[in-house]
Amino acid sequence: MSFVEILQEYFRGEKHLGIALAVVGVAALAGAFWVFRTQSGAFAWGLLVPLAIVGAAFVGGGAFLAIRSDRQITELTAQYEKDPGALLAAEVPRMERVNANWPRIKIAWSVVTVIALALLLAVRREWAPAVGLSLLAVTTTLLFTDVFAERRALIYTRALEQARAATPPP
């Protein structure tokens, strides 16, 4: 597989991730609406508010990611064909920064998961289990998303490094 094909596959994966996040966001918004229609009290608000906020964020962020990815495929492919050295000089350090963040991101989602479990198991307020459930849904989605994104990023990074090694310096 050529470098351009790997680049395009990486950003197509980003696009598909954006679409999937938008779909999950719509489901969260539908869940918030269902809670609004069927539940009441602090439990309802503890579930409805986080679901609505996360749903809106996933819809907006997912749509942005999908739209941006199409543009990146076009721009980066053209840039690589015009000046591979310049693209590689910019993309390799960018992806190194991206890859350096994966452990921190997974730790952050894990901490939020522990907080969610504490809300579910230890806090004796009507709203607490609802917020805990919402946080678990969010962190599960984000961990799932980021683990797959990390795998794609590592493949793309290896391709960048191989292309840089094969490209003569200017």
Rosetta constraint file for C-alpha pairs under 8 A:
AtomPair CA 1 CA 5 HARMONIC 6.23 0.50
AtomPair CA 1 CA 6 HARMONIC 6.78 0.50
AtomPair CA 2 CA 6 HARMONIC 6.41 0.50
AtomPair CA 3 CA 7 HARMONIC 6.09 0.50
AtomPair CA 3 CA 159 HARMONIC 6.19 0.50
AtomPair CA 3 CA 160 HARMONIC 7.44 0.50
AtomPair CA 3 CA 163 HARMONIC 6.77 0.50
AtomPair CA 4 CA 8 HARMONIC 6.08 0.50
AtomPair CA 4 CA 77 HARMONIC 6.37 0.50
AtomPair CA 4 CA 80 HARMONIC 7.76 0.50
AtomPair CA 5 CA 9 HARMONIC 6.01 0.50
AtomPair CA 6 CA 10 HARMONIC 6.04 0.50
AtomPair CA 6 CA 156 HARMONIC 6.50 0.50
AtomPair CA 6 CA 159 HARMONIC 7.11 0.50
AtomPair CA 7 CA 11 HARMONIC 6.42 0.50
AtomPair CA 7 CA 73 HARMONIC 7.38 0.50
AtomPair CA 7 CA 77 HARMONIC 7.62 0.50
AtomPair CA 7 CA 156 HARMONIC 6.58 0.50
AtomPair CA 8 CA 12 HARMONIC 5.98 0.50
AtomPair CA 8 CA 73 HARMONIC 5.64 0.50
AtomPair CA 8 CA 77 HARMONIC 7.60 0.50
AtomPair CA 9 CA 13 HARMONIC 6.12 0.50
AtomPair CA 10 CA 14 HARMONIC 6.51 0.50
AtomPair CA 10 CA 152 HARMONIC 6.21 0.50
AtomPair CA 10 CA 153 HARMONIC 7.27 0.50
AtomPair CA 10 CA 156 HARMONIC 6.37 0.50
AtomPair CA 11 CA 15 HARMONIC 6.20 0.50
AtomPair CA 11 CA 69 HARMONIC 5.52 0.50
AtomPair CA 11 CA 70 HARMONIC 7.43 0.50
AtomPair CA 11 CA 72 HARMONIC 7.15 0.50
AtomPair CA 11 CA 73 HARMONIC 6.15 0.50
AtomPair CA 12 CA 16 HARMONIC 6.17 0.50
AtomPair CA 12 CA 69 HARMONIC 6.80 0.50
AtomPair CA 12 CA 70 HARMONIC 7.46 0.50
AtomPair CA 12 CA 73 HARMONIC 7.73 0.50
AtomPair CA 13 CA 17 HARMONIC 6.04 0.50
AtomPair CA 13 CA 152 HARMONIC 7.59 0.50
AtomPair CA 14 CA 18 HARMONIC 6.18 0.50
AtomPair CA 14 CA 65 HARMONIC 6.83 0.50
AtomPair CA 14 CA 66 HARMONIC 6.75 0.50
AtomPair CA 14 CA 69 HARMONIC 6.22 0.50
AtomPair CA 14 CA 149 HARMONIC 7.70 0.50
AtomPair CA 15 CA 19 HARMONIC 6.33 0.50
AtomPair CA 15 CA 65 HARMONIC 6.15 0.50
AtomPair CA 15 CA 66 HARMONIC 4.00 0.50
AtomPair CA 15 CA 67 HARMONIC 7.16 0.50
AtomPair CA 15 CA 68 HARMONIC 7.82 0.50
AtomPair CA 15 CA 69 HARMONIC 5.33 0.50
AtomPair CA 15 CA 70 HARMONIC 7.02 0.50
AtomPair CA 16 CA 20 HARMONIC 6.10 0.50
AtomPair CA 16 CA 66 HARMONIC 6.75 0.50
AtomPair CA 17 CA 21 HARMONIC 6.08 0.50
AtomPair CA 17 CA 62 HARMONIC 7.23 0.50
AtomPair CA 17 CA 65 HARMONIC 7.82 0.50
AtomPair CA 17 CA 66 HARMONIC 7.42 0.50
AtomPair CA 17 CA 145 HARMONIC 7.42 0.50
AtomPair CA 18 CA 22 HARMONIC 6.19 0.50
AtomPair CA 18 CA 61 HARMONIC 7.16 0.50
AtomPair CA 18 CA 62 HARMONIC 3.78 0.50
AtomPair CA 18 CA 63 HARMONIC 5.85 0.50
AtomPair CA 18 CA 64 HARMONIC 7.26 0.50
AtomPair CA 18 CA 65 HARMONIC 4.96 0.50
AtomPair CA 18 CA 66 HARMONIC 4.71 0.50
AtomPair CA 19 CA 23 HARMONIC 6.29 0.50
AtomPair CA 19 CA 62 HARMONIC 5.67 0.50
AtomPair CA 19 CA 63 HARMONIC 6.41 0.50
AtomPair CA 19 CA 65 HARMONIC 7.99 0.50
AtomPair CA 19 CA 66 HARMONIC 6.05 0.50
AtomPair CA 20 CA 24 HARMONIC 6.21 0.50
AtomPair CA 20 CA 62 HARMONIC 7.18 0.50
AtomPair CA 21 CA 25 HARMONIC 6.01 0.50
AtomPair CA 21 CA 58 HARMONIC 5.42 0.50
AtomPair CA 21 CA 59 HARMONIC 6.56 0.50
AtomPair CA 21 CA 61 HARMONIC 7.64 0.50
AtomPair CA 21 CA 62 HARMONIC 4.96 0.50
AtomPair CA 22 CA 26 HARMONIC 6.24 0.50
AtomPair CA 22 CA 58 HARMONIC 5.31 0.50
AtomPair CA 22 CA 59 HARMONIC 3.94 0.50
AtomPair CA 22 CA 60 HARMONIC 7.00 0.50
AtomPair CA 22 CA 61 HARMONIC 7.31 0.50
AtomPair CA 22 CA 62 HARMONIC 4.63 0.50
AtomPair CA 22 CA 63 HARMONIC 6.12 0.50
AtomPair CA 23 CA 27 HARMONIC 6.30 0.50
AtomPair CA 23 CA 59 HARMONIC 7.00 0.50
AtomPair CA 24 CA 28 HARMONIC 6.16 0.50
AtomPair CA 24 CA 55 HARMONIC 7.21 0.50
AtomPair CA 24 CA 58 HARMONIC 6.98 0.50
AtomPair CA 24 CA 59 HARMONIC 7.64 0.50
AtomPair CA 25 CA 29 HARMONIC 6.17 0.50
AtomPair CA 25 CA 54 HARMONIC 6.82 0.50
AtomPair CA 25 CA 55 HARMONIC 3.83 0.50
AtomPair CA 25 CA 56 HARMONIC 6.16 0.50
AtomPair CA 25 CA 57 HARMONIC 7.15 0.50
AtomPair CA 25 CA 58 HARMONIC 4.61 0.50
AtomPair CA 25 CA 59 HARMONIC 4.83 0.50
AtomPair CA 26 CA 30 HARMONIC 6.11 0.50
AtomPair CA 26 CA 55 HARMONIC 6.05 0.50
AtomPair CA 26 CA 56 HARMONIC 7.70 0.50
AtomPair CA 26 CA 58 HARMONIC 7.98 0.50
AtomPair CA 26 CA 59 HARMONIC 6.44 0.50
AtomPair CA 27 CA 31 HARMONIC 6.06 0.50
AtomPair CA 27 CA 55 HARMONIC 7.28 0.50
AtomPair CA 28 CA 32 HARMONIC 6.12 0.50
AtomPair CA 28 CA 51 HARMONIC 5.40 0.50
AtomPair CA 28 CA 52 HARMONIC 6.56 0.50
AtomPair CA 28 CA 54 HARMONIC 7.18 0.50
AtomPair CA 28 CA 55 HARMONIC 4.76 0.50
AtomPair CA 29 CA 33 HARMONIC 6.21 0.50
AtomPair CA 29 CA 51 HARMONIC 6.34 0.50
AtomPair CA 29 CA 52 HARMONIC 5.21 0.50
AtomPair CA 29 CA 55 HARMONIC 5.00 0.50
AtomPair CA 29 CA 56 HARMONIC 7.01 0.50
AtomPair CA 30 CA 34 HARMONIC 6.12 0.50
AtomPair CA 31 CA 35 HARMONIC 6.12 0.50
AtomPair CA 31 CA 48 HARMONIC 7.76 0.50
AtomPair CA 31 CA 51 HARMONIC 7.10 0.50
AtomPair CA 32 CA 36 HARMONIC 6.14 0.50
AtomPair CA 32 CA 47 HARMONIC 7.23 0.50
AtomPair CA 32 CA 48 HARMONIC 4.63 0.50
AtomPair CA 32 CA 49 HARMONIC 7.34 0.50
AtomPair CA 32 CA 51 HARMONIC 5.49 0.50
AtomPair CA 32 CA 52 HARMONIC 5.59 0.50
AtomPair CA 33 CA 37 HARMONIC 6.25 0.50
AtomPair CA 33 CA 48 HARMONIC 7.46 0.50
AtomPair CA 34 CA 38 HARMONIC 6.06 0.50
AtomPair CA 35 CA 39 HARMONIC 5.28 0.50
AtomPair CA 35 CA 44 HARMONIC 6.12 0.50
AtomPair CA 35 CA 47 HARMONIC 7.37 0.50
AtomPair CA 35 CA 48 HARMONIC 6.07 0.50
AtomPair CA 36 CA 40 HARMONIC 7.32 0.50
AtomPair CA 36 CA 44 HARMONIC 6.77 0.50
AtomPair CA 36 CA 48 HARMONIC 6.60 0.50
AtomPair CA 39 CA 43 HARMONIC 7.67 0.50
AtomPair CA 39 CA 44 HARMONIC 5.25 0.50
AtomPair CA 40 CA 44 HARMONIC 5.00 0.50
AtomPair CA 40 CA 45 HARMONIC 7.46 0.50
AtomPair CA 41 CA 45 HARMONIC 6.58 0.50
AtomPair CA 42 CA 46 HARMONIC 5.89 0.50
AtomPair CA 42 CA 126 HARMONIC 5.73 0.50
AtomPair CA 42 CA 127 HARMONIC 4.88 0.50
AtomPair CA 43 CA 47 HARMONIC 6.31 0.50
AtomPair CA 43 CA 126 HARMONIC 5.32 0.50
AtomPair CA 43 CA 127 HARMONIC 4.35 0.50
AtomPair CA 43 CA 128 HARMONIC 7.48 0.50
AtomPair CA 43 CA 129 HARMONIC 7.47 0.50
AtomPair CA 43 CA 130 HARMONIC 5.59 0.50
AtomPair CA 44 CA 48 HARMONIC 5.78 0.50
AtomPair CA 44 CA 127 HARMONIC 7.51 0.50
AtomPair CA 44 CA 130 HARMONIC 7.30 0.50
AtomPair CA 45 CA 49 HARMONIC 5.74 0.50
AtomPair CA 45 CA 127 HARMONIC 7.14 0.50
AtomPair CA 46 CA 50 HARMONIC 6.97 0.50
AtomPair CA 46 CA 127 HARMONIC 4.75 0.50
AtomPair CA 46 CA 128 HARMONIC 6.91 0.50
AtomPair CA 46 CA 129 HARMONIC 7.91 0.50
AtomPair CA 46 CA 130 HARMONIC 4.99 0.50
AtomPair CA 46 CA 131 HARMONIC 5.02 0.50
AtomPair CA 47 CA 51 HARMONIC 6.19 0.50
AtomPair CA 47 CA 127 HARMONIC 7.64 0.50
AtomPair CA 47 CA 130 HARMONIC 4.64 0.50
AtomPair CA 47 CA 131 HARMONIC 5.57 0.50
AtomPair CA 47 CA 133 HARMONIC 7.42 0.50
AtomPair CA 47 CA 134 HARMONIC 6.03 0.50
AtomPair CA 48 CA 52 HARMONIC 6.00 0.50
AtomPair CA 49 CA 53 HARMONIC 6.15 0.50
AtomPair CA 50 CA 54 HARMONIC 5.93 0.50
AtomPair CA 50 CA 131 HARMONIC 7.03 0.50
AtomPair CA 50 CA 134 HARMONIC 6.21 0.50
AtomPair CA 50 CA 135 HARMONIC 7.81 0.50
AtomPair CA 51 CA 55 HARMONIC 5.69 0.50
AtomPair CA 51 CA 134 HARMONIC 6.32 0.50
AtomPair CA 52 CA 56 HARMONIC 6.08 0.50
AtomPair CA 53 CA 57 HARMONIC 6.18 0.50
AtomPair CA 54 CA 58 HARMONIC 5.95 0.50
AtomPair CA 54 CA 138 HARMONIC 7.44 0.50
AtomPair CA 55 CA 59 HARMONIC 6.12 0.50
AtomPair CA 56 CA 60 HARMONIC 6.11 0.50
AtomPair CA 57 CA 61 HARMONIC 5.70 0.50
AtomPair CA 58 CA 62 HARMONIC 5.46 0.50
AtomPair CA 59 CA 63 HARMONIC 6.04 0.50
AtomPair CA 60 CA 64 HARMONIC 6.14 0.50
AtomPair CA 61 CA 65 HARMONIC 6.08 0.50
AtomPair CA 62 CA 66 HARMONIC 6.16 0.50
AtomPair CA 63 CA 67 HARMONIC 6.16 0.50
AtomPair CA 64 CA 68 HARMONIC 5.92 0.50
AtomPair CA 65 CA 69 HARMONIC 5.98 0.50
AtomPair CA 66 CA 70 HARMONIC 6.73 0.50
AtomPair CA 67 CA 71 HARMONIC 6.82 0.50
AtomPair CA 68 CA 72 HARMONIC 6.19 0.50
AtomPair CA 69 CA 73 HARMONIC 6.16 0.50
AtomPair CA 70 CA 74 HARMONIC 6.55 0.50
AtomPair CA 71 CA 75 HARMONIC 6.08 0.50
AtomPair CA 72 CA 76 HARMONIC 5.64 0.50
AtomPair CA 72 CA 77 HARMONIC 7.99 0.50
AtomPair CA 73 CA 77 HARMONIC 5.89 0.50
AtomPair CA 74 CA 78 HARMONIC 6.21 0.50
AtomPair CA 75 CA 79 HARMONIC 6.06 0.50
AtomPair CA 76 CA 80 HARMONIC 5.98 0.50
AtomPair CA 76 CA 87 HARMONIC 7.28 0.50
AtomPair CA 77 CA 81 HARMONIC 6.24 0.50
AtomPair CA 78 CA 82 HARMONIC 6.13 0.50
AtomPair CA 79 CA 83 HARMONIC 5.82 0.50
AtomPair CA 79 CA 84 HARMONIC 6.87 0.50
AtomPair CA 79 CA 86 HARMONIC 7.89 0.50
AtomPair CA 79 CA 87 HARMONIC 6.27 0.50
AtomPair CA 80 CA 84 HARMONIC 4.25 0.50
AtomPair CA 80 CA 85 HARMONIC 7.68 0.50
AtomPair CA 80 CA 86 HARMONIC 7.72 0.50
AtomPair CA 80 CA 87 HARMONIC 5.70 0.50
AtomPair CA 80 CA 88 HARMONIC 7.92 0.50
AtomPair CA 83 CA 87 HARMONIC 6.62 0.50
AtomPair CA 84 CA 88 HARMONIC 6.12 0.50
AtomPair CA 84 CA 167 HARMONIC 7.45 0.50
AtomPair CA 85 CA 89 HARMONIC 5.97 0.50
AtomPair CA 85 CA 164 HARMONIC 7.26 0.50
AtomPair CA 85 CA 167 HARMONIC 6.78 0.50
AtomPair CA 85 CA 168 HARMONIC 7.85 0.50
AtomPair CA 85 CA 169 HARMONIC 6.93 0.50
AtomPair CA 85 CA 170 HARMONIC 7.12 0.50
AtomPair CA 86 CA 90 HARMONIC 6.37 0.50
AtomPair CA 87 CA 91 HARMONIC 5.93 0.50
AtomPair CA 88 CA 92 HARMONIC 5.69 0.50
AtomPair CA 88 CA 160 HARMONIC 6.53 0.50
AtomPair CA 88 CA 163 HARMONIC 7.65 0.50
AtomPair CA 88 CA 164 HARMONIC 6.15 0.50
AtomPair CA 89 CA 93 HARMONIC 7.20 0.50
AtomPair CA 90 CA 94 HARMONIC 6.47 0.50
AtomPair CA 91 CA 95 HARMONIC 6.00 0.50
AtomPair CA 91 CA 160 HARMONIC 7.50 0.50
AtomPair CA 92 CA 96 HARMONIC 6.18 0.50
AtomPair CA 92 CA 157 HARMONIC 6.89 0.50
AtomPair CA 92 CA 160 HARMONIC 6.24 0.50
AtomPair CA 92 CA 161 HARMONIC 6.99 0.50
AtomPair CA 93 CA 97 HARMONIC 6.32 0.50
AtomPair CA 94 CA 98 HARMONIC 6.33 0.50
AtomPair CA 95 CA 99 HARMONIC 5.99 0.50
AtomPair CA 95 CA 153 HARMONIC 7.36 0.50
AtomPair CA 95 CA 157 HARMONIC 6.29 0.50
AtomPair CA 96 CA 100 HARMONIC 6.10 0.50
AtomPair CA 96 CA 157 HARMONIC 7.63 0.50
AtomPair CA 97 CA 101 HARMONIC 6.60 0.50
AtomPair CA 98 CA 102 HARMONIC 7.15 0.50
AtomPair CA 98 CA 153 HARMONIC 8.00 0.50
AtomPair CA 99 CA 150 HARMONIC 7.11 0.50
AtomPair CA 99 CA 153 HARMONIC 7.09 0.50
AtomPair CA 99 CA 154 HARMONIC 7.31 0.50
AtomPair CA 100 CA 104 HARMONIC 7.97 0.50
AtomPair CA 101 CA 105 HARMONIC 6.09 0.50
AtomPair CA 102 CA 106 HARMONIC 6.19 0.50
AtomPair CA 102 CA 146 HARMONIC 7.60 0.50
AtomPair CA 102 CA 150 HARMONIC 6.75 0.50
AtomPair CA 103 CA 107 HARMONIC 6.19 0.50
AtomPair CA 104 CA 108 HARMONIC 6.14 0.50
AtomPair CA 105 CA 109 HARMONIC 6.29 0.50
AtomPair CA 106 CA 110 HARMONIC 6.07 0.50
AtomPair CA 106 CA 143 HARMONIC 6.64 0.50
AtomPair CA 106 CA 146 HARMONIC 7.77 0.50
AtomPair CA 107 CA 111 HARMONIC 6.13 0.50
AtomPair CA 108 CA 112 HARMONIC 6.33 0.50
AtomPair CA 109 CA 113 HARMONIC 6.12 0.50
AtomPair CA 109 CA 139 HARMONIC 5.56 0.50
AtomPair CA 109 CA 142 HARMONIC 7.36 0.50
AtomPair CA 109 CA 143 HARMONIC 6.64 0.50
AtomPair CA 110 CA 114 HARMONIC 6.30 0.50
AtomPair CA 110 CA 139 HARMONIC 7.59 0.50
AtomPair CA 111 CA 115 HARMONIC 6.32 0.50
AtomPair CA 112 CA 116 HARMONIC 6.11 0.50
AtomPair CA 112 CA 135 HARMONIC 7.11 0.50
AtomPair CA 112 CA 139 HARMONIC 7.00 0.50
AtomPair CA 113 CA 117 HARMONIC 6.20 0.50
AtomPair CA 113 CA 135 HARMONIC 6.86 0.50
AtomPair CA 113 CA 136 HARMONIC 5.88 0.50
AtomPair CA 113 CA 139 HARMONIC 6.28 0.50
AtomPair CA 114 CA 118 HARMONIC 6.14 0.50
AtomPair CA 115 CA 119 HARMONIC 6.21 0.50
AtomPair CA 115 CA 132 HARMONIC 7.49 0.50
AtomPair CA 116 CA 120 HARMONIC 6.25 0.50
AtomPair CA 116 CA 131 HARMONIC 7.24 0.50
AtomPair CA 116 CA 132 HARMONIC 4.08 0.50
AtomPair CA 116 CA 133 HARMONIC 6.86 0.50
AtomPair CA 116 CA 135 HARMONIC 5.63 0.50
AtomPair CA 116 CA 136 HARMONIC 5.99 0.50
AtomPair CA 117 CA 121 HARMONIC 6.00 0.50
AtomPair CA 117 CA 132 HARMONIC 6.24 0.50
AtomPair CA 117 CA 136 HARMONIC 7.76 0.50
AtomPair CA 118 CA 122 HARMONIC 5.27 0.50
AtomPair CA 118 CA 123 HARMONIC 6.83 0.50
AtomPair CA 118 CA 132 HARMONIC 7.64 0.50
AtomPair CA 119 CA 123 HARMONIC 5.09 0.50
AtomPair CA 119 CA 128 HARMONIC 5.19 0.50
AtomPair CA 119 CA 129 HARMONIC 5.79 0.50
AtomPair CA 119 CA 131 HARMONIC 7.26 0.50
AtomPair CA 119 CA 132 HARMONIC 5.18 0.50
AtomPair CA 120 CA 128 HARMONIC 6.28 0.50
AtomPair CA 120 CA 129 HARMONIC 4.38 0.50
AtomPair CA 120 CA 130 HARMONIC 7.75 0.50
AtomPair CA 120 CA 132 HARMONIC 5.30 0.50
AtomPair CA 120 CA 133 HARMONIC 7.26 0.50
AtomPair CA 121 CA 129 HARMONIC 7.69 0.50
AtomPair CA 123 CA 128 HARMONIC 6.09 0.50
AtomPair CA 123 CA 129 HARMONIC 7.80 0.50
AtomPair CA 124 CA 128 HARMONIC 7.03 0.50
AtomPair CA 125 CA 129 HARMONIC 7.81 0.50
AtomPair CA 126 CA 130 HARMONIC 7.78 0.50
AtomPair CA 127 CA 131 HARMONIC 6.34 0.50
AtomPair CA 128 CA 132 HARMONIC 6.03 0.50
AtomPair CA 129 CA 133 HARMONIC 6.01 0.50
AtomPair CA 130 CA 134 HARMONIC 6.21 0.50
AtomPair CA 131 CA 135 HARMONIC 6.11 0.50
AtomPair CA 132 CA 136 HARMONIC 6.13 0.50
AtomPair CA 133 CA 137 HARMONIC 6.24 0.50
AtomPair CA 134 CA 138 HARMONIC 6.27 0.50
AtomPair CA 135 CA 139 HARMONIC 6.01 0.50
AtomPair CA 136 CA 140 HARMONIC 5.89 0.50
AtomPair CA 137 CA 141 HARMONIC 6.21 0.50
AtomPair CA 138 CA 142 HARMONIC 6.12 0.50
AtomPair CA 139 CA 143 HARMONIC 5.83 0.50
AtomPair CA 140 CA 144 HARMONIC 6.04 0.50
AtomPair CA 141 CA 145 HARMONIC 6.06 0.50
AtomPair CA 142 CA 146 HARMONIC 5.93 0.50
AtomPair CA 143 CA 147 HARMONIC 5.97 0.50
AtomPair CA 144 CA 148 HARMONIC 6.49 0.50
AtomPair CA 145 CA 149 HARMONIC 6.09 0.50
AtomPair CA 146 CA 150 HARMONIC 5.87 0.50
AtomPair CA 147 CA 151 HARMONIC 6.42 0.50
AtomPair CA 148 CA 152 HARMONIC 6.40 0.50
AtomPair CA 149 CA 153 HARMONIC 6.03 0.50
AtomPair CA 150 CA 154 HARMONIC 6.14 0.50
AtomPair CA 151 CA 155 HARMONIC 6.52 0.50
AtomPair CA 152 CA 156 HARMONIC 6.25 0.50
AtomPair CA 153 CA 157 HARMONIC 5.96 0.50
AtomPair CA 154 CA 158 HARMONIC 6.17 0.50
AtomPair CA 155 CA 159 HARMONIC 6.35 0.50
AtomPair CA 156 CA 160 HARMONIC 6.17 0.50
AtomPair CA 157 CA 161 HARMONIC 6.19 0.50
AtomPair CA 158 CA 162 HARMONIC 6.14 0.50
AtomPair CA 159 CA 163 HARMONIC 6.02 0.50
AtomPair CA 160 CA 164 HARMONIC 6.05 0.50
AtomPair CA 161 CA 165 HARMONIC 6.16 0.50
AtomPair CA 162 CA 166 HARMONIC 6.24 0.50
AtomPair CA 163 CA 167 HARMONIC 6.02 0.50
AtomPair CA 164 CA 168 HARMONIC 7.89 0.50
